[in-house]
C-alpha cells in the first residue's frame, strides 16, 4: 500500500509541477509569453516576402535559393548539377528504387499558369515526366496495375501508375500531349454525371469523344462515382460530410438513412457510373478513386460487392500485392518542386536537408561561382538554404535581423541613398 500511495503522491506532484515547467519554458522561449511567428518574413526595400522554407541554423538565418531568384532576380544553379551530368543520368536510370511495388502519382487540374497551389503548371508536369525517364521509372497502365494488385502478376522495377482525378478538360488539352510525347500510359477518374450533364459554369470537363480518342493511346478512364463527389447533410443541422461514407439526412422524412438505404444508394451510384463507362468506352475492368480519399469498412464492402478490383485514397505511400485500397503520392501541387515529387516516389523525405561545407558549399549565381561557409542541400536547387548575411555581404545589402519577430529587413544601397535624399 505504501508503494501505491507513494506512486500516487509522485503523480500528484508531477501533475502540479509539469504544467508550471511547460509554462516557464514557453515564457523563456517566446519572451514573456509572446508567440513566435511560424515563418520568416523578409523585406527588401519595403517589399515583403514570406519564406516558410527559411530556417535558423546554428544561429544563422538560412534562406532558400529560390529567394535569391525571386527577390534579387538572379539565376541560381547548383554546381553539382553540371558535374558529370551525363554519367549521373546513366547511373540514375540503372538504379532500382523499389521492386515488387507500384508507386501511384495523383494529379487533378493543370494550367499553363496556375492561380492556386493545388493546380499544377504544364511546365512542372513535363519536368516530372522527364524526371521519371531520367530516374529509371517505368510507367504502367491500369490493367497491368490491377493484374499485379489482384492477381500477383509481376511488374517492372520502379513501376509507376500515373493517375488524374475529376476529368477536367485540361487533361486533354495540356497533360495528354505530354503523356503522348513520352508514350506513357495513364488513368483518369471521372465524375460521370459531369460528363453526361456538363455544367454551364466552372472548370470545363472532358467529353466522351475526347476520351475515346485518348483511349487509343493507352489512356484509361475509370470511376470517380456518378454523382457522389460532394458533401451532404448528415443530421439536419447543416453538418456536411462526404456522401460516400455517411448516412444522409432525409429532410422530407426528418430522419437519417438506415444502413440498408445507405448501402443501396452508394451501390446504385457506383453501378450507374460503371455502366456508363462500359457503354461509352467499352470498359471491362473496374477501379474507383474515392472522393476526398474518404473511406470506411462499409464503403469498401460495397465496392467489393459490385466487383471493383481496386480503389485509391489520398494517403501517400507505395502499393504491393493485395493492397486493393491503394496509396497515392500527390504530384499535382505547383508549390512543390518536381524533384520533391520524385523523392517521395522513391520513398525519401524531400524536406530533409544535408549540411555541406567547404568546396561543396558553392552556387553559381548569374554564372559566377559564389562560395558560402555552409549550405543545407535539398532535392532541388530551389530547396538549398544559404546564409542570408553572406548573400547580403556579397551584394552590398544592409540587413537587420529580428530573431524574436522572425523578421529580416534588407536595404540596398540605392534605396538607402534615396531615403537619405528625402
C-alpha positions, 0 to 999 in steps of 0.5 A: 500500500505504501508503494501505491500511495507513494506512486500516487503522491509522485503523480500528484506532484508531477501533475502540479509541477509539469504544467508550471515547467511547460509554462516557464519554458514557453515564457523563456522561449517566446519572451514573456509569453509572446508567440513566435511567428511560424515563418520568416518574413523578409523585406527588401526595400519595403517589399515583403516576402514570406519564406516558410522554407527559411530556417535558423541554423546554428544561429544563422538565418538560412534562406532558400535559393529560390529567394535569391531568384525571386527577390534579387532576380538572379539565376541560381544553379547548383554546381553539382548539377553540371558535374558529370551530368551525363554519367549521373543520368546513366547511373540514375536510370540503372538504379532500382528504387523499389521492386515488387511495388507500384508507386501511384502519382495523383494529379487533378487540374493543370494550367499553363499558369496556375492561380492556386497551389493545388493546380499544377503548371504544364511546365512542372508536369513535363519536368516530372515526366522527364524526371521519371525517364531520367530516374529509371521509372517505368510507367504502367497502365491500369490493367497491368496495375490491377493484374499485379494488385489482384492477381500477383502478376509481376511488374517492372522495377520502379513501376509507376501508375500515373493517375488524374482525378475529376476529368477536367478538360485540361487533361486533354488539352495540356497533360495528354500531349505530354503523356503522348510525347513520352508514350506513357500510359495513364488513368483518369477518374471521372465524375460521370454525371459531369460528363453526361450533364456538363455544367454551364459554369466552372472548370470545363470537363472532358467529353466522351469523344475526347476520351475515346480518342485518348483511349487509343493511346493507352489512356484509361478512364475509370470511376470517380462515382456518378454523382457522389463527389460532394458533401451532404447533410448528415443530421439536419443541422447543416453538418456536411460530410462526404456522401460516400461514407455517411448516412444522409439526412432525409429532410422530407422524412426528418430522419437519417438513412438506415444502413440498408438505404445507405448501402443501396444508394452508394451501390446504385451510384457506383453501378450507374457510373460503371455502366456508363463507362462500359457503354461509352468506352467499352470498359471491362475492368473496374477501379474507383478513386474515392472522393476526398480519399474518404473511406470506411469498412462499409464503403469498401464492402460495397465496392467489393460487392459490385466487383471493383478490383481496386480503389485509391485514397489520398494517403501517400505511400507505395502499393504491393500485392493485395493492397486493393485500397491503394496509396497515392503520392500527390504530384499535382501541387505547383508549390512543390518542386518536381524533384520533391515529387520524385523523392517521395516516389522513391520513398525519401523525405524531400524536406530533409536537408544535408549540411555541406561545407567547404568546396561543396558549399558553392552556387553559381549565381548569374554564372559566377561561382559564389562560395558560402561557409555552409549550405543545407542541400535539398532535392532541388536547387530551389530547396538549398538554404544559404546564409542570408548575411553572406548573400547580403555581404556579397551584394552590398545589402544592409540587413537587420535581423529580428530573431524574436519577430522572425523578421529580416529587413534588407536595404540596398544601397540605392534605396538607402541613398534615396531615403537619405535624399528625402 
